[in-house]
């Protein structure tokens, strides 16, 4: 098999003749021809040998030669191992250059008359032949191979050909090889192996440090199939489970810095706003860390990986709480991640840092629960989002020129494009800012300016931006609304915790009903979330 384009570029005896023929016969422009020949490679030894035989048989008549050629699509199906072949572990035990490149085949020798025919070499025995036409050869743990095999890889990386006994088969293969740091360092320590390192492009891949992207990876770790308990009952997933697990592992991957708090680092790494701190501060931290000669101390190199996250999910599925309640309750994930840290992190300093990060993650989860409780209390899934937006629109409208004495301000909703009217409530604005700890007029003006600036930057690129990543603002708005509606979160906690009187019981039932029907909770996680909200643990 060959790529038809490769055959087209090798129709004649030399590449120049082939190019001239294609330009003449198919009226190719010089531009297209040169573009094709940028990717020129000769035919493989077997194809070139057969093509030469066909040329001699046809007396060099191209039309007769092409009658022997058939262009067929390559079937890319999972079950056809020739295209998507994997090497099972048993083949790896005693692997040698033969298993990578192929070897002379006695079986094939029986089928040919001319011993010079390169067909006597069976390349299909090697792992590379399966992707040689333009695939990716993924060599996992390359430095765990014997040195001589790594040197065979070097020849392939450098020459992009499989070469046996003077015959060459050009390949279009991208070789992606992975290894862990300690194995690579061991290889690096042997100075005679320097040529191999010199010819490779080394890339130190860090963990994912964007907690928004991590949500997709966490969803992958949790799995998309519906889960069941050990007794076969359907298992529910807490709507906050993905968030809790994502921030739990992401925080462990972020290094400590004097310039930024862990939460600021996490928000900036995800492209969010972190108060007064800018992305420039984070880039300075990353640049400083990435100058460290010890790779493991660079940005994102340490922390809990995807396998650890998968293990923690497995532990959660096996736990008695999950099976009895028939629900994967979000707060339980912190316990399983803690178990993983204690069991699988050998370095005491790393272990202490990760446990501390987990405490921070619990605090963030607490704030998330506060928001959810507010939404449940208001009987609306996006209640807090609306209130945050109201605050932002009020501080934009408070300085508007067309603001009348009735304090009504008309503005255009960036999401829908429709005109809306909003009454500016200065008491509400001041209450939110007091909650944020802004006492003087200068502090308040500075904060308002920063919010307006963020609004201007974000709305132009993302009209759906909702300020929900500004945790301090969300927390302040939640507190103010809870205080104004029910004289503080404390009294909501009191009402939910003490359900002896009928009114409190009604409030509890109404909130549970909203959580079940509008917010995606089940009875177990709704009750457990309210219980957690009523305790004072993880208060920040």
N, C-alpha and C positions, 0 to 999 in steps of 0.2 A: 504494500500500500504506500502511496505517496500523495502529497497534496497536489491537486491538478495544476495549481499555479507554479509549483516547483518544477513540474514536468514541462510546463509551457516555457519556462526560462531555460530549460535544458533540451529543447527540441533538436537543435543542431549540435554540431560537435564542439563549438565554443559558445560561451555566453554572448559574445559580441554578435556572432552570426544569428543566434536565437533572437536577440533584440532587434536586429535589422529585419529579420523575417516577420516578426510580429508587427513592427511599425509599418512595413510594406503591405502585408496581407490584411491586417485589421485596422489600418489607418490610425494607429495609436498616436497620440500627440507625444512630443518629446517629454513633456512634463509628466504624463501618466507613466510612460516607459521608465523614466528615471526613478519615479516613486516606487514602481514595482521592483526595480533592480536594487533599490536600497535594502530590500529584504531578501536579496538573492542568496541561495545556497545550492550547492551541487546535489545531484541525486545521490541516494545512499548506494553503497557498493553493489548490492544485489540488483536494485532497479537499474543502475547504470549498465551493469553487465547484460541484463536481459534486453534493455533498450538498444544496446550495441548489436546484439544478436539479431534483433528485429530489423535494425538498419541494414545489416548485411543481407538478410533474407529478402528484404524489399528493394534491394539495390539503391538504397538511399532515397526512395520515393516517399515523401512525407505523408501523402494521403493514404498510401498503402500501410504505412507504419501505424497511423492513427486508428486503423481498423482493429488493431490488437488491443486498443485502450478502451476501457469502460470506466465512466465516472459514476460512482455510486455514493450515496450518503452514508456516513458512518453511523450505525445505530448506537445511540448513547443510552443504553438502558442499564439499570442498576445491576441486573443479573449477569450481564456480559463482562466477565472479569478481564477481558483483553484490554478494555478501555479504562475501566475504573478499578484495576486490580489492587488488592492489598496483600501485603505479605504477612501471613500468620506467624505467631510467635515461634512455632517449631522450626520454621525456615531460618529464623534469625540466629539460632543457637550457634551454628557453625558456619555462618555466612562468610563468603570470600568474594574476591573480585568477580568470579564466575556468576555469582548470584546477582551481581549488579549489572554486568555487561553481557553475559552469555558466553558460550564456548563452542568449540568444534563438536559437531554431532555425528556420531557413527551412523545413526539411523538415516540422516540426510545424505551421507556419503553414498549409501546404497542406491539412492535415487538419482544420482548425477553421473554423467559420463566424463565430463571435464573436471579434473581435480582442482583447476584454477577457479572454478565457479565459487564465488563468495557465499552461495547458498549453503555451503557445507558448515557455515557457522550459524548456530541457532541463537539468535539474539533474544528470542522470546523467553528463554530461560532466565534472562536477567530482569531485574526490577525496572530498569530504565526504559526498556522497549515499550512498555505499556503507555508511557506518556510522551514518548520521543517526538511525536508529531505536533507538539504544541501544548503539552499539559504541564502540570505542576508535580514535581517529585518531592514529596514531603519526607525528609529524613529526620525522624524524631530521635533525640539523644545521639546526635552524630558523634560526639566525642567519647561515647561509651564503646564505639567500634574499635577494632584493632587499628593500630597506626597505619598499617599497610593499606587497609581499606579506605581510611580517610585520605591517604595519598592518591588512591584511585579516583576518589571524588574530586580531588584537586585537579587531576588531569582533565576530568569532564568539565569542571567549572571553567578551566582556563581555555580549553580548545573547543568546547561545545560539540564534541564528536565522540562516538564510541569507536575505538581503534583496536582492531585485533589482527595481528600478523600482516600489518601494512594495509589492510582494507579499512576504509573509513565510512562510517555512517553518520552524517551530520544530524544533529538533533536540535529541536526548538524547545528545550525544556528549561523551565525555571526551577532551580533547586532551592527549596526553602528548608533549612536545617535548623533544628532547635537543640538547645542543651541547657542544663542549669549552670548557674554561676560557678559553683565549686568544681564541677567537672571541667568546665572551660578553663578555670584558673589552673587546674592541675596540668592541662594540656599546654597552657601558656608558659608554665614554669619550665618546660623542656625547650630550651633555646633552639635546638636543631629543628623544631617544628615551625619556626618562624615563617618560612615560605608559605605555608598553608594559610596562616592567619593573614599574611600580607595580601593574599589573593582573594580573600573573602570580604564581603561587606558586613561588618558586625553591627547589629542593632540590639541594644539592650531594651527589651520590651517591658514597660512598667505595668502595674495593675491599672485597671480603670479607676480614675479618681473623680469622674463626673457622676454624681448620684442620680441624675435624671436618666443617663444612659444605663446606669446600674439597675434601674427599675426593669429594663428589658431583660437584662441578664438574670435578675432575680426571678422574673416570670419564667425564664427558661429553666432555672434551678428548681423552682416549685413544680413545674411541669404543667402541661395544658390538659392532660386527661383528667377526668373527674376522679377525685380521691375517695377511697373508702376506708372505714375503720377496720380493725382486725376482725370484727364480726360481720363485715360486709355492708354496714350501713353507709349511706352517703356522708361524706365529710365536707363541712362548709369551710370557706376561707374568709377570715376577717378582712374587711376592705382595707384595713391599715397594715396588714401583714407585709405586703411588698415594701411599703414605705419604711417600716420599722427595720426589716432585714437589710434593705439597701443602705440606709444611713448607718446601721450598725457595722457593716463591713467596710463601707467607704471611709468612715472616720479612722479606722485602723490603718488605712493605707496612706493617710496624709501625715507628713512629718510635723514635728513640733517646731515652732518658730517664735522668736521674741517679738517679731513684728506683727504677727497675726494670731488670733485665737483659733482653736480648731474649727469652730462654726464659721468664722470669717473665711478661713482657708477653703472649707468645703463649698461655701457659696460662690466664692470667686472661681474655684476650679470648675464649677458648673456654669460659669458665665453669668452669675447673678450679681446683684448689688449687695455689698456688705458695708452699710453705713458710709463712713467717710473714707474707708479703705478702697483703693483702686486696684485694678488688675495689674498695674505696674508694680505694686508692692509684692504681689504673688510672683510675678515674673522675676523679680530680684531674688526672692527666696529660692525659686527653682534654679536660677542661674548659679547661685552660691552653692546649692546642694549638688548640682550636676558637675561641679568642678572637683568633687571628691574622687580620689583615685579608687577608693573602695566602692565598687558599683552598688553594693547592697545598701549603701547609705544615701543613694541618690533619690530624687523625687519619685514617689510611687513604687519603689522597688520592694519595700517591706509591707506587710499587712496580710490580712486574711484573703485568700484567693477564692476562685470560683469553686474549687473542690471542697474547701472548708465550708463554704456557704451551702453546698449540696449536702455535706455531712450533717450540718446543723438542721437542715430541713428534714433529713432522714430521722434524726433523733427526735424531732418534734412529732413526726408521724407515729413514732413508736411509743411516745410518752402516754402515760395513763390519763393525764388531764385531757389531752387531745381526743383520745378514744372514748372516754366517758362523756365528755361534753359534745362529741361529734362535731368539733369545730377547731380549726387551727387559729387559736387566739393570738393576736399580734404580740402582746406583751411576753408570751412564753418564748418567743424567738430569742429574746435577750438571754434567757437562761440557757438555751441550747448553744448559743454563740459563746457564752462564758465557759460552758463545758468544753467546747472545741479549743478555746484559748488555753485552758488549763491542761488539756490532754495533748495538744499537738504543737504548742509553741515552746521550744526548749529553752530559749534565751530568757533569763529572768527579767532583764530590762525591757525587752519587747513585750513580755507578758504583762508587766505592770502598766506599760503605756496602753496596751490594747484594752485592758480592764478599765482604765481611766476613760478611754474613748467610748467604751460601752456605757459608762455612766452619763457622758455627754449625750449619747444617742437616746438614752432613756428620758433625759430632760426634754429633748426635741419631740419625742413621742408624747410626752405629757402635754406639750403645747398643742400638738395635733389633736389630742383628745379634747382639750378645752374648746378648740374650734368646732369639732364634731358635736360636742354637747350643746354649743351655742346654736348650731344649725338645727339640731334635734329640738331644742327648746323653741326656736322660732318656727318650727314645722316647715322648714324649707332647706333643700340641699345646699344652695349657694348663698345662704343668708349673710354669712360673714364677708363673702366676696363683694356683695352689694354694698355693705356698710363701709368696707375699705375704699371702694370706688367712690362712694359718696364723700368720704373725707377728702380724697384726692381732688375730686371735682370742686369741692367747697373751697379748698385753699387756692385752686386756680382761679375760681370765680370771685373770690373775696376782693381781689385788686382790679376786677374788670371795670372798664370805664362806663359800660352800659348798665351798671348795677343800680337799680332804683332804691327808694327809701324802704320798700317792702322786702328788700333783700332777696328778691327772686332773680335767678340768673338762668338765661337760656344758653344751652350749649349743644354741640353736635356729638352724638354718640359715635365714637370711632368704630365700634363693632358693626352697628347697623346703619349708620349714616343718617339716622333720624334726629330731629330736633327734640330736646328734652328741657323741661323746666325744673329747676332745683332751688329750694329755699335754703339760703346759707345760714347755718346755725352756729354762731360764734362760740356759744357755750360748749357745744359738742366738740368743735375744733380744739378749744382750750383744754377740755377734759382729756382728749386723746393725747395732746402734747404734754400735759401734766403727768399722765401715765408713763410717757416716754422719758420722764425725768427732765423735761425742758422747762426751766423756771423763768429765765429772763427773756425779754423781748428779742434780744440779739440771737439767743439760742434758737428761739422759735422761728425767727426769720431765716436763719441759716438752714434749719431743717426743711422749712417750706421750699426754699430755693432749690435744695438738693432734690426734693421730691419732684418739683416742676421740671428740673433738668432731666431726671430719669424718665419722666413722662414723655418729654420731648424726644429723647433719644430712642426710647423703646417703641412708642406708638407708631412712629414712622416706619419702622422695620417689621413690627409685629402688632397689628391692631388688636389682637386678642390678649395682649399683656395685661395682667390683672393685679400686680403688686403682691400676690400671695407668697412670693419668695422673700418678701421683706418681713421676716418673722417678728421683729420687734413691733412693727406697725400693726400687724395682724393681732398680736397679743394685746396691745394697747386698746385697739378697737373692740376686741372681745371683752376685755375687762370693763370698758366704759359702758358698752351696751348691756352687759350683765348687771352692772351696778345700777344703771338708770331704769332697767326693766324690773329687776327683782332685788334691788338693794344689795347687789354684790354677788360674786360667785360663791362666797361663803354661805350665803343663805340658800342658794340653789343646792349646794352640797348638803346643807342641813335639811332642806325639804326632801331631797332624794334619799338621804340616809335615814331620816325619821319619817316612816310612812304610817304612823299610827293614826293620824287624822285623815279624814276623807279627801281633803283638798290636795294634800301631798301625794296621796295614792293616785288621784286623778292625773296630777302632773306627771308622775312616774309612768303611768300607763300610756299617757299621750306621747311622751318622749320615746318610750319603747316602741310604740306603734309607728312613729315616724322613722325610727331607726330600722325597723323591719321592712317597712313598705317603701321608703324613699331613699334610704342611705345604704342599703345592701347588707345589713347585719342579719344574723340569725338570733334566736332567743338566747343562746349561750353567750355569744360575743357581745350582744347588746347589754346583757346583765353584768357580765364581767367588766365591760368598759365603764359602765355607770359605777360599779363597785370601786374600780381603780380611780375614777374621777373623785369619788367621795373620800378616798384616803389622801394623805398629804405626802406620799412618797414621790421622789424625783422632782420635787418643787425646785424651780431655779430662781 
